[in-house]
Amino acid sequence: MVRIIEFCFLLLKVAIALLLAGMVVLVFGNVVLRYAFNTGITYSEELSRIFFIWLTFLGAVIAMREHAHLGVDSLLRRLPPNGAKVAILSGQALMLGATWLMISGSWTQTLINLHVAAPATGISMGFFYGAGLAFGIPAFLIILWDMFCVLTGRIDVATAEFVRDSEEQITLDDHPAPSLAHPAAKP
């Protein structure tokens, strides 16, 4: 199971790299065509916007799994272990609620816009709004697993990092906190 999850997240990283490369080619190619040949790719702006939306939401899933989002945990570090556990679980419950709103809203918008075609490409706008589902469902599962790990003691709230204080803390040697969201790291 661990290998399957690792493979899925590797595929996400590859998809993000391909989306970024596609954006660069479309935008740069369109700029060159406009200035050099007074022409352009009609669907470039629309397609690069869709790529950007998907890149952002898929990147957020990876950041959630690796606990790489920026945040401040100074209050959490000052609380006693039981207080920290309650604070973490309360925060994660709020995150579950917000993620559920994201999932239900994205699902509704996807269904509403499923038969609406984008103006330049003709791609279904349901695909555009489906990016929220591609983020929401895995994020919901990651948060649930982290809550389970905190409740069962698999994650020690005194030593675990649920957020980063600054971007400078992220190095190549960093390893995420132990959780099912990142099963390679075991307590």
C-alpha angles and dihedrals in degrees: 000000000000091000092050091053091046090050092050091053090046088054089050091053091049090049090051091051091049092048091051091048090049091051092051093049094046097046097039092043091050092050092050092047092049096049100034103035104017091237135091149190106275096208097041098100095045095045093046089051091053090047090051093051092050093044091053096048095043090048089052090056091054091046090051091052092050094041087236099142115116117250145138119255100169093116091047092054091053095053123092114255095263092046090049090050091052091047093049093047091047091051092048091049089054089048090052090053093049091045091050089053088051092050095047093044093047091047091051093047092046091054093045093050099037093105096037113102123214110246101240105026103027090226114150112263086221086075089056093052092040089076087078089059091048087058101034102053098050091040091053090051093046092051091047091051093048089051090050091049092050092048094048095043096247087125116049105217091206094062105022122104112218094169139015120247092210142355090252090070092066109093135156090259095055118117122195123245115276111271142124086260084070103024096177090074109071125184 
